[in-house]
Amino acid sequence: MDRSWMSLPDRFSQPYIDGVSSFIEFAKTHSGEAREIKCPCIQGRNQDFT
């Protein structure tokens, strides 16, 4: 999965919005029965945030 959108400085730009939307759709498709999605960013280190 392309994560290059995460480093875009303008969070209101269309590429950033498209990246967020793409991630959400990907996460929903691959989360199975899990109710939580791990943070995909470097700072989040793929941890659960509840």
ModelCIF file with pLDDT and N, C-alpha, C, O atoms, coordinates in Angstrom:
data_MODEL
#
_entry.id   MODEL 
#
_entity.id                         1 
_entity.type                       polymer 
_entity.pdbx_number_of_molecules   1 
#
_entity_poly.entity_id                      1 
_entity_poly.type                           'polypeptide(L)' 
_entity_poly.nstd_linkage                   no 
_entity_poly.nstd_monomer                   no 
_entity_poly.pdbx_seq_one_letter_code       MDRSWMSLPDRFSQPYIDGVSSFIEFAKTHSGEAREIKCPCIQGRNQDFT 
_entity_poly.pdbx_seq_one_letter_code_can   MDRSWMSLPDRFSQPYIDGVSSFIEFAKTHSGEAREIKCPCIQGRNQDFT 
_entity_poly.pdbx_strand_id                 A 
#
loop_
_entity_poly_seq.entity_id 
_entity_poly_seq.num 
_entity_poly_seq.mon_id 
_entity_poly_seq.hetero 
1 1  MET n 
1 2  ASP n 
1 3  ARG n 
1 4  SER n 
1 5  TRP n 
1 6  MET n 
1 7  SER n 
1 8  LEU n 
1 9  PRO n 
1 10 ASP n 
1 11 ARG n 
1 12 PHE n 
1 13 SER n 
1 14 GLN n 
1 15 PRO n 
1 16 TYR n 
1 17 ILE n 
1 18 ASP n 
1 19 GLY n 
1 20 VAL n 
1 21 SER n 
1 22 SER n 
1 23 PHE n 
1 24 ILE n 
1 25 GLU n 
1 26 PHE n 
1 27 ALA n 
1 28 LYS n 
1 29 THR n 
1 30 HIS n 
1 31 SER n 
1 32 GLY n 
1 33 GLU n 
1 34 ALA n 
1 35 ARG n 
1 36 GLU n 
1 37 ILE n 
1 38 LYS n 
1 39 CYS n 
1 40 PRO n 
1 41 CYS n 
1 42 ILE n 
1 43 GLN n 
1 44 GLY n 
1 45 ARG n 
1 46 ASN n 
1 47 GLN n 
1 48 ASP n 
1 49 PHE n 
1 50 THR n 
#
_struct_asym.id          A 
_struct_asym.entity_id   1 
#
loop_
_ma_qa_metric.id 
_ma_qa_metric.mode 
_ma_qa_metric.name 
_ma_qa_metric.software_group_id 
_ma_qa_metric.type 
1 global pLDDT . pLDDT 
2 local  pLDDT . pLDDT 
#
_ma_qa_metric_global.metric_id      1 
_ma_qa_metric_global.metric_value   79.58 
_ma_qa_metric_global.model_id       1 
_ma_qa_metric_global.ordinal_id     1 
#
loop_
_ma_qa_metric_local.label_asym_id 
_ma_qa_metric_local.label_comp_id 
_ma_qa_metric_local.label_seq_id 
_ma_qa_metric_local.metric_id 
_ma_qa_metric_local.metric_value 
_ma_qa_metric_local.model_id 
_ma_qa_metric_local.ordinal_id 
A MET 1  2 73.00 1 1  
A ASP 2  2 84.00 1 2  
A ARG 3  2 85.00 1 3  
A SER 4  2 91.00 1 4  
A TRP 5  2 89.00 1 5  
A MET 6  2 88.00 1 6  
A SER 7  2 91.00 1 7  
A LEU 8  2 93.00 1 8  
A PRO 9  2 94.00 1 9  
A ASP 10 2 96.00 1 10 
A ARG 11 2 93.00 1 11 
A PHE 12 2 96.00 1 12 
A SER 13 2 97.00 1 13 
A GLN 14 2 97.00 1 14 
A PRO 15 2 95.00 1 15 
A TYR 16 2 94.00 1 16 
A ILE 17 2 95.00 1 17 
A ASP 18 2 95.00 1 18 
A GLY 19 2 92.00 1 19 
A VAL 20 2 90.00 1 20 
A SER 21 2 92.00 1 21 
A SER 22 2 91.00 1 22 
A PHE 23 2 86.00 1 23 
A ILE 24 2 85.00 1 24 
A GLU 25 2 88.00 1 25 
A PHE 26 2 84.00 1 26 
A ALA 27 2 81.00 1 27 
A LYS 28 2 81.00 1 28 
A THR 29 2 84.00 1 29 
A HIS 30 2 77.00 1 30 
A SER 31 2 74.00 1 31 
A GLY 32 2 72.00 1 32 
A GLU 33 2 72.00 1 33 
A ALA 34 2 66.00 1 34 
A ARG 35 2 70.00 1 35 
A GLU 36 2 71.00 1 36 
A ILE 37 2 71.00 1 37 
A LYS 38 2 69.00 1 38 
A CYS 39 2 69.00 1 39 
A PRO 40 2 67.00 1 40 
A CYS 41 2 69.00 1 41 
A ILE 42 2 67.00 1 42 
A GLN 43 2 69.00 1 43 
A GLY 44 2 60.00 1 44 
A ARG 45 2 61.00 1 45 
A ASN 46 2 60.00 1 46 
A GLN 47 2 59.00 1 47 
A ASP 48 2 56.00 1 48 
A PHE 49 2 50.00 1 49 
A THR 50 2 50.00 1 50 
#
loop_
_atom_site.group_PDB 
_atom_site.id 
_atom_site.type_symbol 
_atom_site.label_atom_id 
_atom_site.label_alt_id 
_atom_site.label_comp_id 
_atom_site.label_asym_id 
_atom_site.label_entity_id 
_atom_site.label_seq_id 
_atom_site.pdbx_PDB_ins_code 
_atom_site.Cartn_x 
_atom_site.Cartn_y 
_atom_site.Cartn_z 
_atom_site.occupancy 
_atom_site.B_iso_or_equiv 
_atom_site.pdbx_formal_charge 
_atom_site.auth_seq_id 
_atom_site.auth_comp_id 
_atom_site.auth_asym_id 
_atom_site.auth_atom_id 
_atom_site.pdbx_PDB_model_num 
ATOM 1   N N  . MET A 1 1  ? 0.837   -1.173 0.000  1.00 73.00 ? 1  MET A N  1 
ATOM 2   C CA . MET A 1 1  ? 0.000   0.000  0.000  1.00 73.00 ? 1  MET A CA 1 
ATOM 3   C C  . MET A 1 1  ? 0.887   1.243  0.000  1.00 73.00 ? 1  MET A C  1 
ATOM 4   O O  . MET A 1 1  ? 1.835   1.346  0.778  1.00 73.00 ? 1  MET A O  1 
ATOM 5   N N  . ASP A 1 2  ? 0.567   2.165  -0.869 1.00 84.00 ? 2  ASP A N  1 
ATOM 6   C CA . ASP A 1 2  ? 1.316   3.414  -0.978 1.00 84.00 ? 2  ASP A CA 1 
ATOM 7   C C  . ASP A 1 2  ? 0.980   4.335  0.190  1.00 84.00 ? 2  ASP A C  1 
ATOM 8   O O  . ASP A 1 2  ? -0.181  4.681  0.410  1.00 84.00 ? 2  ASP A O  1 
ATOM 9   N N  . ARG A 1 3  ? 2.008   4.726  0.932  1.00 85.00 ? 3  ARG A N  1 
ATOM 10  C CA . ARG A 1 3  ? 1.791   5.611  2.079  1.00 85.00 ? 3  ARG A CA 1 
ATOM 11  C C  . ARG A 1 3  ? 2.392   6.995  1.853  1.00 85.00 ? 3  ARG A C  1 
ATOM 12  O O  . ARG A 1 3  ? 2.521   7.773  2.798  1.00 85.00 ? 3  ARG A O  1 
ATOM 13  N N  . SER A 1 4  ? 2.751   7.305  0.640  1.00 91.00 ? 4  SER A N  1 
ATOM 14  C CA . SER A 1 4  ? 3.399   8.584  0.362  1.00 91.00 ? 4  SER A CA 1 
ATOM 15  C C  . SER A 1 4  ? 2.515   9.774  0.712  1.00 91.00 ? 4  SER A C  1 
ATOM 16  O O  . SER A 1 4  ? 3.029   10.858 0.990  1.00 91.00 ? 4  SER A O  1 
ATOM 17  N N  . TRP A 1 5  ? 1.214   9.596  0.704  1.00 89.00 ? 5  TRP A N  1 
ATOM 18  C CA . TRP A 1 5  ? 0.294   10.688 1.030  1.00 89.00 ? 5  TRP A CA 1 
ATOM 19  C C  . TRP A 1 5  ? 0.470   11.165 2.464  1.00 89.00 ? 5  TRP A C  1 
ATOM 20  O O  . TRP A 1 5  ? 0.140   12.309 2.778  1.00 89.00 ? 5  TRP A O  1 
ATOM 21  N N  . MET A 1 6  ? 0.988   10.304 3.341  1.00 88.00 ? 6  MET A N  1 
ATOM 22  C CA . MET A 1 6  ? 1.147   10.668 4.749  1.00 88.00 ? 6  MET A CA 1 
ATOM 23  C C  . MET A 1 6  ? 2.151   11.788 4.961  1.00 88.00 ? 6  MET A C  1 
ATOM 24  O O  . MET A 1 6  ? 2.069   12.517 5.949  1.00 88.00 ? 6  MET A O  1 
ATOM 25  N N  . SER A 1 7  ? 3.089   11.930 4.051  1.00 91.00 ? 7  SER A N  1 
ATOM 26  C CA . SER A 1 7  ? 4.107   12.970 4.221  1.00 91.00 ? 7  SER A CA 1 
ATOM 27  C C  . SER A 1 7  ? 3.754   14.269 3.506  1.00 91.00 ? 7  SER A C  1 
ATOM 28  O O  . SER A 1 7  ? 4.552   15.206 3.506  1.00 91.00 ? 7  SER A O  1 
ATOM 29  N N  . LEU A 1 8  ? 2.585   14.342 2.902  1.00 93.00 ? 8  LEU A N  1 
ATOM 30  C CA . LEU A 1 8  ? 2.179   15.579 2.237  1.00 93.00 ? 8  LEU A CA 1 
ATOM 31  C C  . LEU A 1 8  ? 1.861   16.642 3.287  1.00 93.00 ? 8  LEU A C  1 
ATOM 32  O O  . LEU A 1 8  ? 1.136   16.366 4.243  1.00 93.00 ? 8  LEU A O  1 
ATOM 33  N N  . PRO A 1 9  ? 2.385   17.833 3.121  1.00 94.00 ? 9  PRO A N  1 
ATOM 34  C CA . PRO A 1 9  ? 2.180   18.871 4.140  1.00 94.00 ? 9  PRO A CA 1 
ATOM 35  C C  . PRO A 1 9  ? 0.761   19.446 4.165  1.00 94.00 ? 9  PRO A C  1 
ATOM 36  O O  . PRO A 1 9  ? 0.289   19.891 5.211  1.00 94.00 ? 9  PRO A O  1 
ATOM 37  N N  . ASP A 1 10 ? 0.084   19.436 3.018  1.00 96.00 ? 10 ASP A N  1 
ATOM 38  C CA . ASP A 1 10 ? -1.249  20.035 2.940  1.00 96.00 ? 10 ASP A CA 1 
ATOM 39  C C  . ASP A 1 10 ? -2.306  18.953 3.131  1.00 96.00 ? 10 ASP A C  1 
ATOM 40  O O  . ASP A 1 10 ? -2.603  18.195 2.208  1.00 96.00 ? 10 ASP A O  1 
ATOM 41  N N  . ARG A 1 11 ? -2.861  18.888 4.312  1.00 93.00 ? 11 ARG A N  1 
ATOM 42  C CA . ARG A 1 11 ? -3.842  17.843 4.618  1.00 93.00 ? 11 ARG A CA 1 
ATOM 43  C C  . ARG A 1 11 ? -5.214  18.106 4.007  1.00 93.00 ? 11 ARG A C  1 
ATOM 44  O O  . ARG A 1 11 ? -6.136  17.306 4.164  1.00 93.00 ? 11 ARG A O  1 
ATOM 45  N N  . PHE A 1 12 ? -5.341  19.223 3.319  1.00 96.00 ? 12 PHE A N  1 
ATOM 46  C CA . PHE A 1 12 ? -6.587  19.517 2.609  1.00 96.00 ? 12 PHE A CA 1 
ATOM 47  C C  . PHE A 1 12 ? -6.426  19.325 1.108  1.00 96.00 ? 12 PHE A C  1 
ATOM 48  O O  . PHE A 1 12 ? -7.352  19.588 0.341  1.00 96.00 ? 12 PHE A O  1 
ATOM 49  N N  . SER A 1 13 ? -5.249  18.865 0.688  1.00 97.00 ? 13 SER A N  1 
ATOM 50  C CA . SER A 1 13 ? -5.018  18.641 -0.744 1.00 97.00 ? 13 SER A CA 1 
ATOM 51  C C  . SER A 1 13 ? -5.757  17.374 -1.178 1.00 97.00 ? 13 SER A C  1 
ATOM 52  O O  . SER A 1 13 ? -5.992  16.471 -0.374 1.00 97.00 ? 13 SER A O  1 
ATOM 53  N N  . GLN A 1 14 ? -6.111  17.324 -2.438 1.00 97.00 ? 14 GLN A N  1 
ATOM 54  C CA . GLN A 1 14 ? -6.843  16.168 -2.962 1.00 97.00 ? 14 GLN A CA 1 
ATOM 55  C C  . GLN A 1 14 ? -6.036  14.875 -2.851 1.00 97.00 ? 14 GLN A C  1 
ATOM 56  O O  . GLN A 1 14 ? -6.604  13.841 -2.500 1.00 97.00 ? 14 GLN A O  1 
ATOM 57  N N  . PRO A 1 15 ? -4.723  14.894 -3.140 1.00 95.00 ? 15 PRO A N  1 
ATOM 58  C CA . PRO A 1 15 ? -3.957  13.646 -2.978 1.00 95.00 ? 15 PRO A CA 1 
ATOM 59  C C  . PRO A 1 15 ? -3.966  13.130 -1.537 1.00 95.00 ? 15 PRO A C  1 
ATOM 60  O O  . PRO A 1 15 ? -4.007  11.919 -1.320 1.00 95.00 ? 15 PRO A O  1 
ATOM 61  N N  . TYR A 1 16 ? -3.929  14.025 -0.558 1.00 94.00 ? 16 TYR A N  1 
ATOM 62  C CA . TYR A 1 16 ? -3.963  13.594 0.842  1.00 94.00 ? 16 TYR A CA 1 
ATOM 63  C C  . TYR A 1 16 ? -5.328  13.001 1.171  1.00 94.00 ? 16 TYR A C  1 
ATOM 64  O O  . TYR A 1 16 ? -5.416  11.934 1.779  1.00 94.00 ? 16 TYR A O  1 
ATOM 65  N N  . ILE A 1 17 ? -6.375  13.681 0.774  1.00 95.00 ? 17 ILE A N  1 
ATOM 66  C CA . ILE A 1 17 ? -7.736  13.193 1.025  1.00 95.00 ? 17 ILE A CA 1 
ATOM 67  C C  . ILE A 1 17 ? -7.950  11.839 0.354  1.00 95.00 ? 17 ILE A C  1 
ATOM 68  O O  . ILE A 1 17 ? -8.533  10.931 0.946  1.00 95.00 ? 17 ILE A O  1 
ATOM 69  N N  . ASP A 1 18 ? -7.474  11.708 -0.886 1.00 95.00 ? 18 ASP A N  1 
ATOM 70  C CA . ASP A 1 18 ? -7.593  10.425 -1.591 1.00 95.00 ? 18 ASP A CA 1 
ATOM 71  C C  . ASP A 1 18 ? -6.823  9.324  -0.871 1.00 95.00 ? 18 ASP A C  1 
ATOM 72  O O  . ASP A 1 18 ? -7.286  8.186  -0.802 1.00 95.00 ? 18 ASP A O  1 
ATOM 73  N N  . GLY A 1 19 ? -5.647  9.657  -0.333 1.00 92.00 ? 19 GLY A N  1 
ATOM 74  C CA . GLY A 1 19 ? -4.853  8.673  0.407  1.00 92.00 ? 19 GLY A CA 1 
ATOM 75  C C  . GLY A 1 19 ? -5.557  8.201  1.663  1.00 92.00 ? 19 GLY A C  1 
ATOM 76  O O  . GLY A 1 19 ? -5.555  7.009  1.970  1.00 92.00 ? 19 GLY A O  1 
ATOM 77  N N  . VAL A 1 20 ? -6.163  9.134  2.395  1.00 90.00 ? 20 VAL A N  1 
ATOM 78  C CA . VAL A 1 20 ? -6.907  8.773  3.607  1.00 90.00 ? 20 VAL A CA 1 
ATOM 79  C C  . VAL A 1 20 ? -8.082  7.875  3.245  1.00 90.00 ? 20 VAL A C  1 
ATOM 80  O O  . VAL A 1 20 ? -8.317  6.854  3.892  1.00 90.00 ? 20 VAL A O  1 
ATOM 81  N N  . SER A 1 21 ? -8.811  8.257  2.216  1.00 92.00 ? 21 SER A N  1 
ATOM 82  C CA . SER A 1 21 ? -9.968  7.459  1.782  1.00 92.00 ? 21 SER A CA 1 
ATOM 83  C C  . SER A 1 21 ? -9.539  6.064  1.354  1.00 92.00 ? 21 SER A C  1 
ATOM 84  O O  . SER A 1 21 ? -10.192 5.074  1.681  1.00 92.00 ? 21 SER A O  1 
ATOM 85  N N  . SER A 1 22 ? -8.443  5.998  0.627  1.00 91.00 ? 22 SER A N  1 
ATOM 86  C CA . SER A 1 22 ? -7.930  4.706  0.177  1.00 91.00 ? 22 SER A CA 1 
ATOM 87  C C  . SER A 1 22 ? -7.525  3.838  1.362  1.00 91.00 ? 22 SER A C  1 
ATOM 88  O O  . SER A 1 22 ? -7.809  2.641  1.381  1.00 91.00 ? 22 SER A O  1 
ATOM 89  N N  . PHE A 1 23 ? -6.866  4.436  2.349  1.00 86.00 ? 23 PHE A N  1 
ATOM 90  C CA . PHE A 1 23 ? -6.464  3.684  3.538  1.00 86.00 ? 23 PHE A CA 1 
ATOM 91  C C  . PHE A 1 23 ? -7.682  3.152  4.291  1.00 86.00 ? 23 PHE A C  1 
ATOM 92  O O  . PHE A 1 23 ? -7.699  1.996  4.714  1.00 86.00 ? 23 PHE A O  1 
ATOM 93  N N  . ILE A 1 24 ? -8.689  3.989  4.455  1.00 85.00 ? 24 ILE A N  1 
ATOM 94  C CA . ILE A 1 24 ? -9.883  3.563  5.188  1.00 85.00 ? 24 ILE A CA 1 
ATOM 95  C C  . ILE A 1 24 ? -10.556 2.396  4.476  1.00 85.00 ? 24 ILE A C  1 
ATOM 96  O O  . ILE A 1 24 ? -10.963 1.430  5.120  1.00 85.00 ? 24 ILE A O  1 
ATOM 97  N N  . GLU A 1 25 ? -10.675 2.477  3.160  1.00 88.00 ? 25 GLU A N  1 
ATOM 98  C CA . GLU A 1 25 ? -11.281 1.379  2.411  1.00 88.00 ? 25 GLU A CA 1 
ATOM 99  C C  . GLU A 1 25 ? -10.437 0.111  2.516  1.00 88.00 ? 25 GLU A C  1 
ATOM 100 O O  . GLU A 1 25 ? -10.980 -0.980 2.689  1.00 88.00 ? 25 GLU A O  1 
ATOM 101 N N  . PHE A 1 26 ? -9.123  0.245  2.413  1.00 84.00 ? 26 PHE A N  1 
ATOM 102 C CA . PHE A 1 26 ? -8.219  -0.891 2.551  1.00 84.00 ? 26 PHE A CA 1 
ATOM 103 C C  . PHE A 1 26 ? -8.367  -1.527 3.930  1.00 84.00 ? 26 PHE A C  1 
ATOM 104 O O  . PHE A 1 26 ? -8.466  -2.747 4.061  1.00 84.00 ? 26 PHE A O  1 
ATOM 105 N N  . ALA A 1 27 ? -8.381  -0.677 4.955  1.00 81.00 ? 27 ALA A N  1 
ATOM 106 C CA . ALA A 1 27 ? -8.470  -1.174 6.331  1.00 81.00 ? 27 ALA A CA 1 
ATOM 107 C C  . ALA A 1 27 ? -9.797  -1.890 6.571  1.00 81.00 ? 27 ALA A C  1 
ATOM 108 O O  . ALA A 1 27 ? -9.830  -2.939 7.215  1.00 81.00 ? 27 ALA A O  1 
ATOM 109 N N  . LYS A 1 28 ? -10.881 -1.332 6.060  1.00 81.00 ? 28 LYS A N  1 
ATOM 110 C CA . LYS A 1 28 ? -12.187 -1.978 6.238  1.00 81.00 ? 28 LYS A CA 1 
ATOM 111 C C  . LYS A 1 28 ? -12.224 -3.329 5.545  1.00 81.00 ? 28 LYS A C  1 
ATOM 112 O O  . LYS A 1 28 ? -12.817 -4.277 6.061  1.00 81.00 ? 28 LYS A O  1 
ATOM 113 N N  . THR A 1 29 ? -11.601 -3.423 4.391  1.00 84.00 ? 29 THR A N  1 
ATOM 114 C CA . THR A 1 29 ? -11.593 -4.666 3.629  1.00 84.00 ? 29 THR A CA 1 
ATOM 115 C C  . THR A 1 29 ? -10.757 -5.741 4.306  1.00 84.00 ? 29 THR A C  1 
ATOM 116 O O  . THR A 1 29 ? -11.093 -6.924 4.241  1.00 84.00 ? 29 THR A O  1 
ATOM 117 N N  . HIS A 1 30 ? -9.662  -5.337 4.962  1.00 77.00 ? 30 HIS A N  1 
ATOM 118 C CA . HIS A 1 30 ? -8.714  -6.294 5.527  1.00 77.00 ? 30 HIS A CA 1 
ATOM 119 C C  . HIS A 1 30 ? -8.774  -6.429 7.046  1.00 77.00 ? 30 HIS A C  1 
ATOM 120 O O  . HIS A 1 30 ? -7.935  -7.110 7.636  1.00 77.00 ? 30 HIS A O  1 
ATOM 121 N N  . SER A 1 31 ? -9.734  -5.806 7.674  1.00 74.00 ? 31 SER A N  1 
ATOM 122 C CA . SER A 1 31 ? -9.776  -5.857 9.134  1.00 74.00 ? 31 SER A CA 1 
ATOM 123 C C  . SER A 1 31 ? -10.505 -7.082 9.669  1.00 74.00 ? 31 SER A C  1 
ATOM 124 O O  . SER A 1 31 ? -10.405 -7.386 10.858 1.00 74.00 ? 31 SER A O  1 
ATOM 125 N N  . GLY A 1 32 ? -11.229 -7.784 8.820  1.00 72.00 ? 32 GLY A N  1 
ATOM 126 C CA . GLY A 1 32 ? -11.964 -8.950 9.279  1.00 72.00 ? 32 GLY A CA 1 
ATOM 127 C C  . GLY A 1 32 ? -12.981 -8.560 10.331 1.00 72.00 ? 32 GLY A C  1 
ATOM 128 O O  . GLY A 1 32 ? -13.770 -7.637 10.129 1.00 72.00 ? 32 GLY A O  1 
ATOM 129 N N  . GLU A 1 33 ? -12.963 -9.254 11.442 1.00 72.00 ? 33 GLU A N  1 
ATOM 130 C CA . GLU A 1 33 ? -13.905 -8.946 12.508 1.00 72.00 ? 33 GLU A CA 1 
ATOM 131 C C  . GLU A 1 33 ? -13.336 -7.971 13.535 1.00 72.00 ? 33 GLU A C  1 
ATOM 132 O O  . GLU A 1 33 ? -14.003 -7.632 14.513 1.00 72.00 ? 33 GLU A O  1 
ATOM 133 N N  . ALA A 1 34 ? -12.116 -7.528 13.315 1.00 66.00 ? 34 ALA A N  1 
ATOM 134 C CA . ALA A 1 34 ? -11.505 -6.581 14.248 1.00 66.00 ? 34 ALA A CA 1 
ATOM 135 C C  . ALA A 1 34 ? -12.281 -5.265 14.245 1.00 66.00 ? 34 ALA A C  1 
ATOM 136 O O  . ALA A 1 34 ? -12.735 -4.809 13.195 1.00 66.00 ? 34 ALA A O  1 
ATOM 137 N N  . ARG A 1 35 ? -12.424 -4.675 15.386 1.00 70.00 ? 35 ARG A N  1 
ATOM 138 C CA . ARG A 1 35 ? -13.140 -3.412 15.514 1.00 70.00 ? 35 ARG A CA 1 
ATOM 139 C C  . ARG A 1 35 ? -12.198 -2.220 15.502 1.00 70.00 ? 35 ARG A C  1 
ATOM 140 O O  . ARG A 1 35 ? -12.638 -1.076 15.387 1.00 70.00 ? 35 ARG A O  1 
ATOM 141 N N  . GLU A 1 36 ? -10.899 -2.488 15.621 1.00 71.00 ? 36 GLU A N  1 
ATOM 142 C CA . GLU A 1 36 ? -9.921  -1.421 15.668 1.00 71.00 ? 36 GLU A CA 1 
ATOM 143 C C  . GLU A 1 36 ? -8.943  -1.585 14.516 1.00 71.00 ? 36 GLU A C  1 
ATOM 144 O O  . GLU A 1 36 ? -8.669  -2.698 14.066 1.00 71.00 ? 36 GLU A O  1 
ATOM 145 N N  . ILE A 1 37 ? -8.425  -0.462 14.050 1.00 71.00 ? 37 ILE A N  1 
ATOM 146 C CA . ILE A 1 37 ? -7.463  -0.462 12.964 1.00 71.00 ? 37 ILE A CA 1 
ATOM 147 C C  . ILE A 1 37 ? -6.176  0.147  13.498 1.00 71.00 ? 37 ILE A C  1 
ATOM 148 O O  . ILE A 1 37 ? -6.197  1.189  14.153 1.00 71.00 ? 37 ILE A O  1 
ATOM 149 N N  . LYS A 1 38 ? -5.072  -0.499 13.219 1.00 69.00 ? 38 LYS A N  1 
ATOM 150 C CA . LYS A 1 38 ? -3.790  0.017  13.698 1.00 69.00 ? 38 LYS A CA 1 
ATOM 151 C C  . LYS A 1 38 ? -3.379  1.248  12.901 1.00 69.00 ? 38 LYS A C  1 
ATOM 152 O O  . LYS A 1 38 ? -3.636  1.355  11.702 1.00 69.00 ? 38 LYS A O  1 
ATOM 153 N N  . CYS A 1 39 ? -2.741  2.158  13.593 1.00 69.00 ? 39 CYS A N  1 
ATOM 154 C CA . CYS A 1 39 ? -2.254  3.385  12.975 1.00 69.00 ? 39 CYS A CA 1 
ATOM 155 C C  . CYS A 1 39 ? -1.152  3.036  11.973 1.00 69.00 ? 39 CYS A C  1 
ATOM 156 O O  . CYS A 1 39 ? -0.208  2.334  12.333 1.00 69.00 ? 39 CYS A O  1 
ATOM 157 N N  . PRO A 1 40 ? -1.246  3.511  10.713 1.00 67.00 ? 40 PRO A N  1 
ATOM 158 C CA . PRO A 1 40 ? -0.267  3.127  9.699  1.00 67.00 ? 40 PRO A CA 1 
ATOM 159 C C  . PRO A 1 40 ? 0.962   4.029  9.639  1.00 67.00 ? 40 PRO A C  1 
ATOM 160 O O  . PRO A 1 40 ? 1.887   3.742  8.879  1.00 67.00 ? 40 PRO A O  1 
ATOM 161 N N  . CYS A 1 41 ? 0.999   5.095  10.406 1.00 69.00 ? 41 CYS A N  1 
ATOM 162 C CA . CYS A 1 41 ? 2.099   6.053  10.268 1.00 69.00 ? 41 CYS A CA 1 
ATOM 163 C C  . CYS A 1 41 ? 3.335   5.605  11.048 1.00 69.00 ? 41 CYS A C  1 
ATOM 164 O O  . CYS A 1 41 ? 3.263   4.725  11.906 1.00 69.00 ? 41 CYS A O  1 
ATOM 165 N N  . ILE A 1 42 ? 4.452   6.219  10.733 1.00 67.00 ? 42 ILE A N  1 
ATOM 166 C CA . ILE A 1 42 ? 5.715   5.889  11.396 1.00 67.00 ? 42 ILE A CA 1 
ATOM 167 C C  . ILE A 1 42 ? 5.637   6.200  12.887 1.00 67.00 ? 42 ILE A C  1 
ATOM 168 O O  . ILE A 1 42 ? 6.083   5.401  13.710 1.00 67.00 ? 42 ILE A O  1 
ATOM 169 N N  . GLN A 1 43 ? 5.074   7.351  13.238 1.00 69.00 ? 43 GLN A N  1 
ATOM 170 C CA . GLN A 1 43 ? 4.981   7.742  14.639 1.00 69.00 ? 43 GLN A CA 1 
ATOM 171 C C  . GLN A 1 43 ? 4.070   6.815  15.425 1.00 69.00 ? 43 GLN A C  1 
ATOM 172 O O  . GLN A 1 43 ? 4.310   6.565  16.606 1.00 69.00 ? 43 GLN A O  1 
ATOM 173 N N  . GLY A 1 44 ? 3.023   6.300  14.781 1.00 60.00 ? 44 GLY A N  1 
ATOM 174 C CA . GLY A 1 44 ? 2.097   5.389  15.451 1.00 60.00 ? 44 GLY A CA 1 
ATOM 175 C C  . GLY A 1 44 ? 2.659   4.000  15.623 1.00 60.00 ? 44 GLY A C  1 
ATOM 176 O O  . GLY A 1 44 ? 2.174   3.235  16.457 1.00 60.00 ? 44 GLY A O  1 
ATOM 177 N N  . ARG A 1 45 ? 3.676   3.657  14.848 1.00 61.00 ? 45 ARG A N  1 
ATOM 178 C CA . ARG A 1 45 ? 4.349   2.355  14.919 1.00 61.00 ? 45 ARG A CA 1 
ATOM 179 C C  . ARG A 1 45 ? 3.381   1.177  14.870 1.00 61.00 ? 45 ARG A C  1 
ATOM 180 O O  . ARG A 1 45 ? 3.588   0.157  15.526 1.00 61.00 ? 45 ARG A O  1 
ATOM 181 N N  . ASN A 1 46 ? 2.321   1.336  14.081 1.00 60.00 ? 46 ASN A N  1 
ATOM 182 C CA . ASN A 1 46 ? 1.316   0.279  13.914 1.00 60.00 ? 46 ASN A CA 1 
ATOM 183 C C  . ASN A 1 46 ? 0.734   -0.202 15.223 1.00 60.00 ? 46 ASN A C  1 
ATOM 184 O O  . ASN A 1 46 ? 0.468   -1.394 15.382 1.00 60.00 ? 46 ASN A O  1 
ATOM 185 N N  . GLN A 1 47 ? 0.531   0.705  16.164 1.00 59.00 ? 47 GLN A N  1 
ATOM 186 C CA . GLN A 1 47 ? -0.068  0.366  17.453 1.00 59.00 ? 47 GLN A CA 1 
ATOM 187 C C  . GLN A 1 47 ? -1.565  0.637  17.411 1.00 59.00 ? 47 GLN A C  1 
ATOM 188 O O  . GLN A 1 47 ? -2.048  1.405  16.580 1.00 59.00 ? 47 GLN A O  1 
ATOM 189 N N  . ASP A 1 48 ? -2.280  0.003  18.308 1.00 56.00 ? 48 ASP A N  1 
ATOM 190 C CA . ASP A 1 48 ? -3.710  0.272  18.469 1.00 56.00 ? 48 ASP A CA 1 
ATOM 191 C C  . ASP A 1 48 ? -3.876  1.525  19.312 1.00 56.00 ? 48 ASP A C  1 
ATOM 192 O O  . ASP A 1 48 ? -3.190  1.702  20.319 1.00 56.00 ? 48 ASP A O  1 
ATOM 193 N N  . PHE A 1 49 ? -4.770  2.375  18.903 1.00 50.00 ? 49 PHE A N  1 
ATOM 194 C CA . PHE A 1 49 ? -5.109  3.557  19.688 1.00 50.00 ? 49 PHE A CA 1 
ATOM 195 C C  . PHE A 1 49 ? -6.596  3.503  19.954 1.00 50.00 ? 49 PHE A C  1 
ATOM 196 O O  . PHE A 1 49 ? -7.404  3.623  19.033 1.00 50.00 ? 49 PHE A O  1 
ATOM 197 N N  . THR A 1 50 ? -6.960  3.323  21.208 1.00 50.00 ? 50 THR A N  1 
ATOM 198 C CA . THR A 1 50 ? -8.385  3.232  21.550 1.00 50.00 ? 50 THR A CA 1 
ATOM 199 C C  . THR A 1 50 ? -8.755  4.326  22.520 1.00 50.00 ? 50 THR A C  1 
ATOM 200 O O  . THR A 1 50 ? -9.912  4.421  22.931 1.00 50.00 ? 50 THR A O  1 
#
